[in-house]
Amino acid sequence: METDCYCTSIRWATRKITALYDAALEPVGVNVAQWGLLCRLEKAPVRPLSIHDLAKRSELEQSTVGRNVRVLEKHGFVELGESIEDRRAATILLTGKGLAALEQGAPLWENAQRQVEEMLGSQTASTLRSILLSVGS
Protein backbone atom coordinates (compact mmCIF):
# COMPACT_ATOMS: atom_id res chain seq x y z
CA MET A 1 0.00 0.00 0.00
CA GLU A 2 1.32 3.42 -0.90
CA THR A 3 0.24 6.58 0.85
CA ASP A 4 1.72 9.82 2.12
CA CYS A 5 -0.68 9.80 5.07
CA TYR A 6 0.95 8.89 8.39
CA CYS A 7 -2.37 7.94 9.94
CA THR A 8 -3.35 5.61 7.10
CA SER A 9 0.07 3.96 7.17
CA ILE A 10 -0.05 3.43 10.93
CA ARG A 11 -3.60 2.04 10.77
CA TRP A 12 -2.63 -0.35 7.97
CA ALA A 13 0.40 -1.62 9.90
CA THR A 14 -1.67 -1.88 13.08
CA ARG A 15 -4.22 -4.13 11.37
CA LYS A 16 -1.44 -6.42 10.07
CA ILE A 17 0.34 -6.69 13.41
CA THR A 18 -2.92 -7.07 15.35
CA ALA A 19 -3.84 -10.00 13.08
CA LEU A 20 -0.47 -11.61 13.86
CA TYR A 21 -1.02 -11.34 17.64
CA ASP A 22 -4.66 -12.44 17.38
CA ALA A 23 -3.62 -15.56 15.47
CA ALA A 24 -0.89 -16.30 18.02
CA LEU A 25 -3.30 -15.96 20.98
CA GLU A 26 -6.15 -17.88 19.34
CA PRO A 27 -5.40 -21.14 21.24
CA VAL A 28 -6.01 -19.25 24.50
CA GLY A 29 -9.38 -17.95 23.29
CA VAL A 30 -8.57 -14.24 23.48
CA ASN A 31 -7.57 -11.52 21.06
CA VAL A 32 -4.71 -9.11 21.68
CA ALA A 33 -7.03 -6.43 23.13
CA GLN A 34 -8.44 -8.89 25.67
CA TRP A 35 -4.93 -10.19 26.37
CA GLY A 36 -3.83 -6.66 27.24
CA LEU A 37 -6.72 -6.28 29.68
CA LEU A 38 -5.91 -9.62 31.36
CA CYS A 39 -2.28 -8.52 31.73
CA ARG A 40 -3.32 -5.19 33.28
CA LEU A 41 -5.67 -6.97 35.69
CA GLU A 42 -2.88 -9.30 36.77
CA LYS A 43 -0.46 -6.42 37.36
CA ALA A 44 -2.97 -4.15 39.12
CA PRO A 45 -1.64 -3.06 42.52
CA VAL A 46 -5.18 -2.81 43.91
CA ARG A 47 -7.82 -5.48 43.38
CA PRO A 48 -10.53 -5.65 42.33
CA LEU A 49 -10.50 -2.96 39.65
CA SER A 50 -13.58 -1.23 38.36
CA ILE A 51 -14.22 -1.12 34.62
CA HIS A 52 -13.62 2.63 34.88
CA ASP A 53 -10.20 2.11 36.51
CA LEU A 54 -9.22 -0.58 34.00
CA ALA A 55 -10.22 1.72 31.13
CA LYS A 56 -8.17 4.53 32.63
CA ARG A 57 -5.11 2.27 33.08
CA SER A 58 -5.52 1.00 29.51
CA GLU A 59 -6.19 4.44 28.03
CA LEU A 60 -9.30 3.05 26.33
CA GLU A 61 -12.94 4.06 26.23
CA GLN A 62 -14.91 2.61 29.12
CA SER A 63 -17.48 1.12 26.70
CA THR A 64 -14.72 -0.69 24.77
CA VAL A 65 -13.30 -2.13 27.99
CA GLY A 66 -16.78 -3.10 29.16
CA ARG A 67 -17.48 -5.04 25.95
CA ASN A 68 -14.16 -6.89 26.15
CA VAL A 69 -14.57 -7.62 29.87
CA ARG A 70 -17.98 -9.19 29.18
CA VAL A 71 -16.35 -11.50 26.61
CA LEU A 72 -13.68 -12.41 29.17
CA GLU A 73 -16.41 -13.06 31.72
CA LYS A 74 -18.32 -15.28 29.27
CA HIS A 75 -15.15 -17.39 28.86
CA GLY A 76 -14.65 -17.56 32.62
CA PHE A 77 -11.40 -15.55 32.66
CA VAL A 78 -12.82 -12.84 34.93
CA GLU A 79 -15.69 -12.43 37.39
CA LEU A 80 -17.73 -9.28 37.62
CA GLY A 81 -18.88 -8.08 40.98
CA GLU A 82 -20.43 -5.03 42.58
CA SER A 83 -18.31 -2.27 44.07
CA ILE A 84 -18.72 -1.72 47.80
CA GLU A 85 -18.15 2.03 47.36
CA ASP A 86 -20.45 2.50 44.35
CA ARG A 87 -23.15 -0.10 43.74
CA ARG A 88 -23.46 1.10 40.13
CA ALA A 89 -19.82 0.26 39.36
CA ALA A 90 -18.83 -3.24 38.28
CA THR A 91 -15.61 -4.68 39.65
CA ILE A 92 -13.44 -7.18 37.81
CA LEU A 93 -11.53 -10.06 39.34
CA LEU A 94 -9.18 -12.36 37.48
CA THR A 95 -10.20 -16.01 37.94
CA GLY A 96 -8.02 -19.10 38.13
CA LYS A 97 -8.96 -19.78 34.53
CA GLY A 98 -7.83 -16.24 33.66
CA LEU A 99 -4.48 -16.81 35.37
CA ALA A 100 -4.11 -20.11 33.48
CA ALA A 101 -4.86 -18.28 30.22
CA LEU A 102 -2.10 -15.79 31.01
CA GLU A 103 0.31 -18.64 31.72
CA GLN A 104 -0.65 -20.48 28.52
CA GLY A 105 -0.61 -17.30 26.45
CA ALA A 106 2.72 -15.87 27.63
CA PRO A 107 4.90 -18.00 25.32
CA LEU A 108 2.45 -17.43 22.44
CA TRP A 109 2.64 -13.67 22.97
CA GLU A 110 6.44 -13.86 23.21
CA ASN A 111 6.51 -15.75 19.91
CA ALA A 112 4.42 -13.00 18.30
CA GLN A 113 6.89 -10.46 19.68
CA ARG A 114 9.75 -12.41 18.04
CA GLN A 115 7.85 -12.55 14.74
CA VAL A 116 7.48 -8.76 14.73
CA GLU A 117 11.19 -8.37 15.53
CA GLU A 118 12.07 -10.78 12.70
CA MET A 119 9.78 -8.92 10.31
CA LEU A 120 11.22 -5.50 11.15
CA GLY A 121 14.64 -6.33 12.56
CA SER A 122 15.14 -6.08 16.33
CA GLN A 123 16.71 -2.60 16.24
CA THR A 124 13.98 -1.21 13.98
CA ALA A 125 11.28 -2.82 16.14
CA SER A 126 12.80 -1.30 19.29
CA THR A 127 13.10 2.12 17.64
CA LEU A 128 9.52 1.90 16.38
CA ARG A 129 8.25 1.07 19.88
CA SER A 130 10.14 4.06 21.31
CA ILE A 131 8.74 6.37 18.66
CA LEU A 132 5.19 5.13 19.16
CA LEU A 133 5.42 5.40 22.95
CA SER A 134 6.57 9.01 22.59
CA VAL A 135 3.30 9.97 20.88
CA GLY A 136 1.23 11.98 23.29
CA SER A 137 3.92 12.06 25.98
Biotite code that builds the C-alpha atoms (Angstrom):
import biotite.structure as struc

atoms = struc.array([
    struc.Atom([0.000, 0.000, 0.000], chain_id="A", res_id=1, res_name="MET", atom_name="CA", element="C"),
    struc.Atom([1.318, 3.417, -0.901], chain_id="A", res_id=2, res_name="GLU", atom_name="CA", element="C"),
    struc.Atom([0.240, 6.581, 0.852], chain_id="A", res_id=3, res_name="THR", atom_name="CA", element="C"),
    struc.Atom([1.723, 9.818, 2.120], chain_id="A", res_id=4, res_name="ASP", atom_name="CA", element="C"),
    struc.Atom([-0.677, 9.801, 5.074], chain_id="A", res_id=5, res_name="CYS", atom_name="CA", element="C"),
    struc.Atom([0.948, 8.894, 8.389], chain_id="A", res_id=6, res_name="TYR", atom_name="CA", element="C"),
    struc.Atom([-2.369, 7.944, 9.942], chain_id="A", res_id=7, res_name="CYS", atom_name="CA", element="C"),
    struc.Atom([-3.351, 5.608, 7.096], chain_id="A", res_id=8, res_name="THR", atom_name="CA", element="C"),
    struc.Atom([0.072, 3.957, 7.170], chain_id="A", res_id=9, res_name="SER", atom_name="CA", element="C"),
    struc.Atom([-0.048, 3.428, 10.934], chain_id="A", res_id=10, res_name="ILE", atom_name="CA", element="C"),
    struc.Atom([-3.597, 2.041, 10.768], chain_id="A", res_id=11, res_name="ARG", atom_name="CA", element="C"),
    struc.Atom([-2.627, -0.354, 7.967], chain_id="A", res_id=12, res_name="TRP", atom_name="CA", element="C"),
    struc.Atom([0.403, -1.617, 9.902], chain_id="A", res_id=13, res_name="ALA", atom_name="CA", element="C"),
    struc.Atom([-1.666, -1.885, 13.085], chain_id="A", res_id=14, res_name="THR", atom_name="CA", element="C"),
    struc.Atom([-4.222, -4.132, 11.369], chain_id="A", res_id=15, res_name="ARG", atom_name="CA", element="C"),
    struc.Atom([-1.444, -6.420, 10.070], chain_id="A", res_id=16, res_name="LYS", atom_name="CA", element="C"),
    struc.Atom([0.338, -6.691, 13.414], chain_id="A", res_id=17, res_name="ILE", atom_name="CA", element="C"),
    struc.Atom([-2.922, -7.075, 15.346], chain_id="A", res_id=18, res_name="THR", atom_name="CA", element="C"),
    struc.Atom([-3.842, -10.004, 13.082], chain_id="A", res_id=19, res_name="ALA", atom_name="CA", element="C"),
    struc.Atom([-0.467, -11.613, 13.857], chain_id="A", res_id=20, res_name="LEU", atom_name="CA", element="C"),
    struc.Atom([-1.017, -11.343, 17.638], chain_id="A", res_id=21, res_name="TYR", atom_name="CA", element="C"),
    struc.Atom([-4.665, -12.440, 17.378], chain_id="A", res_id=22, res_name="ASP", atom_name="CA", element="C"),
    struc.Atom([-3.621, -15.558, 15.472], chain_id="A", res_id=23, res_name="ALA", atom_name="CA", element="C"),
    struc.Atom([-0.888, -16.301, 18.022], chain_id="A", res_id=24, res_name="ALA", atom_name="CA", element="C"),
    struc.Atom([-3.298, -15.963, 20.976], chain_id="A", res_id=25, res_name="LEU", atom_name="CA", element="C"),
    struc.Atom([-6.154, -17.883, 19.337], chain_id="A", res_id=26, res_name="GLU", atom_name="CA", element="C"),
    struc.Atom([-5.398, -21.142, 21.237], chain_id="A", res_id=27, res_name="PRO", atom_name="CA", element="C"),
    struc.Atom([-6.011, -19.253, 24.498], chain_id="A", res_id=28, res_name="VAL", atom_name="CA", element="C"),
    struc.Atom([-9.378, -17.951, 23.291], chain_id="A", res_id=29, res_name="GLY", atom_name="CA", element="C"),
    struc.Atom([-8.573, -14.236, 23.477], chain_id="A", res_id=30, res_name="VAL", atom_name="CA", element="C"),
    struc.Atom([-7.574, -11.518, 21.060], chain_id="A", res_id=31, res_name="ASN", atom_name="CA", element="C"),
    struc.Atom([-4.714, -9.113, 21.682], chain_id="A", res_id=32, res_name="VAL", atom_name="CA", element="C"),
    struc.Atom([-7.027, -6.434, 23.128], chain_id="A", res_id=33, res_name="ALA", atom_name="CA", element="C"),
    struc.Atom([-8.439, -8.894, 25.672], chain_id="A", res_id=34, res_name="GLN", atom_name="CA", element="C"),
    struc.Atom([-4.930, -10.187, 26.366], chain_id="A", res_id=35, res_name="TRP", atom_name="CA", element="C"),
    struc.Atom([-3.832, -6.655, 27.238], chain_id="A", res_id=36, res_name="GLY", atom_name="CA", element="C"),
    struc.Atom([-6.720, -6.279, 29.683], chain_id="A", res_id=37, res_name="LEU", atom_name="CA", element="C"),
    struc.Atom([-5.913, -9.618, 31.357], chain_id="A", res_id=38, res_name="LEU", atom_name="CA", element="C"),
    struc.Atom([-2.278, -8.520, 31.733], chain_id="A", res_id=39, res_name="CYS", atom_name="CA", element="C"),
    struc.Atom([-3.319, -5.191, 33.282], chain_id="A", res_id=40, res_name="ARG", atom_name="CA", element="C"),
    struc.Atom([-5.670, -6.971, 35.688], chain_id="A", res_id=41, res_name="LEU", atom_name="CA", element="C"),
    struc.Atom([-2.876, -9.305, 36.768], chain_id="A", res_id=42, res_name="GLU", atom_name="CA", element="C"),
    struc.Atom([-0.465, -6.418, 37.363], chain_id="A", res_id=43, res_name="LYS", atom_name="CA", element="C"),
    struc.Atom([-2.968, -4.147, 39.123], chain_id="A", res_id=44, res_name="ALA", atom_name="CA", element="C"),
    struc.Atom([-1.640, -3.059, 42.519], chain_id="A", res_id=45, res_name="PRO", atom_name="CA", element="C"),
    struc.Atom([-5.185, -2.807, 43.914], chain_id="A", res_id=46, res_name="VAL", atom_name="CA", element="C"),
    struc.Atom([-7.818, -5.476, 43.384], chain_id="A", res_id=47, res_name="ARG", atom_name="CA", element="C"),
    struc.Atom([-10.531, -5.651, 42.327], chain_id="A", res_id=48, res_name="PRO", atom_name="CA", element="C"),
    struc.Atom([-10.498, -2.961, 39.655], chain_id="A", res_id=49, res_name="LEU", atom_name="CA", element="C"),
    struc.Atom([-13.579, -1.231, 38.359], chain_id="A", res_id=50, res_name="SER", atom_name="CA", element="C"),
    struc.Atom([-14.225, -1.116, 34.624], chain_id="A", res_id=51, res_name="ILE", atom_name="CA", element="C"),
    struc.Atom([-13.620, 2.630, 34.883], chain_id="A", res_id=52, res_name="HIS", atom_name="CA", element="C"),
    struc.Atom([-10.203, 2.109, 36.511], chain_id="A", res_id=53, res_name="ASP", atom_name="CA", element="C"),
    struc.Atom([-9.219, -0.582, 33.997], chain_id="A", res_id=54, res_name="LEU", atom_name="CA", element="C"),
    struc.Atom([-10.223, 1.723, 31.126], chain_id="A", res_id=55, res_name="ALA", atom_name="CA", element="C"),
    struc.Atom([-8.168, 4.526, 32.631], chain_id="A", res_id=56, res_name="LYS", atom_name="CA", element="C"),
    struc.Atom([-5.112, 2.267, 33.080], chain_id="A", res_id=57, res_name="ARG", atom_name="CA", element="C"),
    struc.Atom([-5.516, 0.997, 29.507], chain_id="A", res_id=58, res_name="SER", atom_name="CA", element="C"),
    struc.Atom([-6.186, 4.436, 28.025], chain_id="A", res_id=59, res_name="GLU", atom_name="CA", element="C"),
    struc.Atom([-9.296, 3.049, 26.331], chain_id="A", res_id=60, res_name="LEU", atom_name="CA", element="C"),
    struc.Atom([-12.940, 4.064, 26.231], chain_id="A", res_id=61, res_name="GLU", atom_name="CA", element="C"),
    struc.Atom([-14.910, 2.610, 29.119], chain_id="A", res_id=62, res_name="GLN", atom_name="CA", element="C"),
    struc.Atom([-17.482, 1.125, 26.703], chain_id="A", res_id=63, res_name="SER", atom_name="CA", element="C"),
    struc.Atom([-14.722, -0.691, 24.768], chain_id="A", res_id=64, res_name="THR", atom_name="CA", element="C"),
    struc.Atom([-13.299, -2.127, 27.987], chain_id="A", res_id=65, res_name="VAL", atom_name="CA", element="C"),
    struc.Atom([-16.780, -3.096, 29.159], chain_id="A", res_id=66, res_name="GLY", atom_name="CA", element="C"),
    struc.Atom([-17.483, -5.044, 25.954], chain_id="A", res_id=67, res_name="ARG", atom_name="CA", element="C"),
    struc.Atom([-14.161, -6.886, 26.154], chain_id="A", res_id=68, res_name="ASN", atom_name="CA", element="C"),
    struc.Atom([-14.575, -7.621, 29.866], chain_id="A", res_id=69, res_name="VAL", atom_name="CA", element="C"),
    struc.Atom([-17.982, -9.189, 29.178], chain_id="A", res_id=70, res_name="ARG", atom_name="CA", element="C"),
    struc.Atom([-16.353, -11.499, 26.612], chain_id="A", res_id=71, res_name="VAL", atom_name="CA", element="C"),
    struc.Atom([-13.678, -12.410, 29.165], chain_id="A", res_id=72, res_name="LEU", atom_name="CA", element="C"),
    struc.Atom([-16.409, -13.064, 31.725], chain_id="A", res_id=73, res_name="GLU", atom_name="CA", element="C"),
    struc.Atom([-18.321, -15.280, 29.269], chain_id="A", res_id=74, res_name="LYS", atom_name="CA", element="C"),
    struc.Atom([-15.149, -17.393, 28.857], chain_id="A", res_id=75, res_name="HIS", atom_name="CA", element="C"),
    struc.Atom([-14.648, -17.564, 32.625], chain_id="A", res_id=76, res_name="GLY", atom_name="CA", element="C"),
    struc.Atom([-11.405, -15.548, 32.661], chain_id="A", res_id=77, res_name="PHE", atom_name="CA", element="C"),
    struc.Atom([-12.824, -12.843, 34.935], chain_id="A", res_id=78, res_name="VAL", atom_name="CA", element="C"),
    struc.Atom([-15.686, -12.431, 37.386], chain_id="A", res_id=79, res_name="GLU", atom_name="CA", element="C"),
    struc.Atom([-17.735, -9.285, 37.619], chain_id="A", res_id=80, res_name="LEU", atom_name="CA", element="C"),
    struc.Atom([-18.879, -8.075, 40.984], chain_id="A", res_id=81, res_name="GLY", atom_name="CA", element="C"),
    struc.Atom([-20.430, -5.026, 42.582], chain_id="A", res_id=82, res_name="GLU", atom_name="CA", element="C"),
    struc.Atom([-18.315, -2.274, 44.074], chain_id="A", res_id=83, res_name="SER", atom_name="CA", element="C"),
    struc.Atom([-18.724, -1.719, 47.798], chain_id="A", res_id=84, res_name="ILE", atom_name="CA", element="C"),
    struc.Atom([-18.153, 2.033, 47.359], chain_id="A", res_id=85, res_name="GLU", atom_name="CA", element="C"),
    struc.Atom([-20.452, 2.502, 44.346], chain_id="A", res_id=86, res_name="ASP", atom_name="CA", element="C"),
    struc.Atom([-23.146, -0.102, 43.743], chain_id="A", res_id=87, res_name="ARG", atom_name="CA", element="C"),
    struc.Atom([-23.458, 1.101, 40.132], chain_id="A", res_id=88, res_name="ARG", atom_name="CA", element="C"),
    struc.Atom([-19.819, 0.262, 39.358], chain_id="A", res_id=89, res_name="ALA", atom_name="CA", element="C"),
    struc.Atom([-18.835, -3.235, 38.281], chain_id="A", res_id=90, res_name="ALA", atom_name="CA", element="C"),
    struc.Atom([-15.606, -4.680, 39.647], chain_id="A", res_id=91, res_name="THR", atom_name="CA", element="C"),
    struc.Atom([-13.437, -7.177, 37.806], chain_id="A", res_id=92, res_name="ILE", atom_name="CA", element="C"),
    struc.Atom([-11.533, -10.057, 39.343], chain_id="A", res_id=93, res_name="LEU", atom_name="CA", element="C"),
    struc.Atom([-9.181, -12.358, 37.481], chain_id="A", res_id=94, res_name="LEU", atom_name="CA", element="C"),
    struc.Atom([-10.200, -16.007, 37.943], chain_id="A", res_id=95, res_name="THR", atom_name="CA", element="C"),
    struc.Atom([-8.023, -19.097, 38.132], chain_id="A", res_id=96, res_name="GLY", atom_name="CA", element="C"),
    struc.Atom([-8.963, -19.782, 34.526], chain_id="A", res_id=97, res_name="LYS", atom_name="CA", element="C"),
    struc.Atom([-7.826, -16.241, 33.661], chain_id="A", res_id=98, res_name="GLY", atom_name="CA", element="C"),
    struc.Atom([-4.480, -16.811, 35.373], chain_id="A", res_id=99, res_name="LEU", atom_name="CA", element="C"),
    struc.Atom([-4.111, -20.115, 33.482], chain_id="A", res_id=100, res_name="ALA", atom_name="CA", element="C"),
    struc.Atom([-4.864, -18.283, 30.216], chain_id="A", res_id=101, res_name="ALA", atom_name="CA", element="C"),
    struc.Atom([-2.100, -15.794, 31.006], chain_id="A", res_id=102, res_name="LEU", atom_name="CA", element="C"),
    struc.Atom([0.308, -18.638, 31.717], chain_id="A", res_id=103, res_name="GLU", atom_name="CA", element="C"),
    struc.Atom([-0.647, -20.477, 28.523], chain_id="A", res_id=104, res_name="GLN", atom_name="CA", element="C"),
    struc.Atom([-0.605, -17.301, 26.450], chain_id="A", res_id=105, res_name="GLY", atom_name="CA", element="C"),
    struc.Atom([2.716, -15.873, 27.629], chain_id="A", res_id=106, res_name="ALA", atom_name="CA", element="C"),
    struc.Atom([4.895, -18.000, 25.319], chain_id="A", res_id=107, res_name="PRO", atom_name="CA", element="C"),
    struc.Atom([2.447, -17.435, 22.440], chain_id="A", res_id=108, res_name="LEU", atom_name="CA", element="C"),
    struc.Atom([2.642, -13.665, 22.971], chain_id="A", res_id=109, res_name="TRP", atom_name="CA", element="C"),
    struc.Atom([6.445, -13.855, 23.210], chain_id="A", res_id=110, res_name="GLU", atom_name="CA", element="C"),
    struc.Atom([6.514, -15.754, 19.913], chain_id="A", res_id=111, res_name="ASN", atom_name="CA", element="C"),
    struc.Atom([4.415, -13.003, 18.296], chain_id="A", res_id=112, res_name="ALA", atom_name="CA", element="C"),
    struc.Atom([6.892, -10.463, 19.676], chain_id="A", res_id=113, res_name="GLN", atom_name="CA", element="C"),
    struc.Atom([9.753, -12.406, 18.042], chain_id="A", res_id=114, res_name="ARG", atom_name="CA", element="C"),
    struc.Atom([7.850, -12.546, 14.743], chain_id="A", res_id=115, res_name="GLN", atom_name="CA", element="C"),
    struc.Atom([7.483, -8.762, 14.730], chain_id="A", res_id=116, res_name="VAL", atom_name="CA", element="C"),
    struc.Atom([11.187, -8.375, 15.530], chain_id="A", res_id=117, res_name="GLU", atom_name="CA", element="C"),
    struc.Atom([12.071, -10.781, 12.699], chain_id="A", res_id=118, res_name="GLU", atom_name="CA", element="C"),
    struc.Atom([9.782, -8.924, 10.310], chain_id="A", res_id=119, res_name="MET", atom_name="CA", element="C"),
    struc.Atom([11.223, -5.497, 11.151], chain_id="A", res_id=120, res_name="LEU", atom_name="CA", element="C"),
    struc.Atom([14.636, -6.330, 12.560], chain_id="A", res_id=121, res_name="GLY", atom_name="CA", element="C"),
    struc.Atom([15.138, -6.079, 16.328], chain_id="A", res_id=122, res_name="SER", atom_name="CA", element="C"),
    struc.Atom([16.712, -2.600, 16.239], chain_id="A", res_id=123, res_name="GLN", atom_name="CA", element="C"),
    struc.Atom([13.981, -1.205, 13.983], chain_id="A", res_id=124, res_name="THR", atom_name="CA", element="C"),
    struc.Atom([11.281, -2.823, 16.143], chain_id="A", res_id=125, res_name="ALA", atom_name="CA", element="C"),
    struc.Atom([12.803, -1.300, 19.285], chain_id="A", res_id=126, res_name="SER", atom_name="CA", element="C"),
    struc.Atom([13.102, 2.116, 17.641], chain_id="A", res_id=127, res_name="THR", atom_name="CA", element="C"),
    struc.Atom([9.524, 1.904, 16.383], chain_id="A", res_id=128, res_name="LEU", atom_name="CA", element="C"),
    struc.Atom([8.245, 1.069, 19.881], chain_id="A", res_id=129, res_name="ARG", atom_name="CA", element="C"),
    struc.Atom([10.140, 4.058, 21.313], chain_id="A", res_id=130, res_name="SER", atom_name="CA", element="C"),
    struc.Atom([8.738, 6.371, 18.656], chain_id="A", res_id=131, res_name="ILE", atom_name="CA", element="C"),
    struc.Atom([5.188, 5.133, 19.158], chain_id="A", res_id=132, res_name="LEU", atom_name="CA", element="C"),
    struc.Atom([5.422, 5.401, 22.947], chain_id="A", res_id=133, res_name="LEU", atom_name="CA", element="C"),
    struc.Atom([6.568, 9.006, 22.590], chain_id="A", res_id=134, res_name="SER", atom_name="CA", element="C"),
    struc.Atom([3.300, 9.974, 20.878], chain_id="A", res_id=135, res_name="VAL", atom_name="CA", element="C"),
    struc.Atom([1.227, 11.984, 23.294], chain_id="A", res_id=136, res_name="GLY", atom_name="CA", element="C"),
    struc.Atom([3.918, 12.058, 25.979], chain_id="A", res_id=137, res_name="SER", atom_name="CA", element="C"),
])
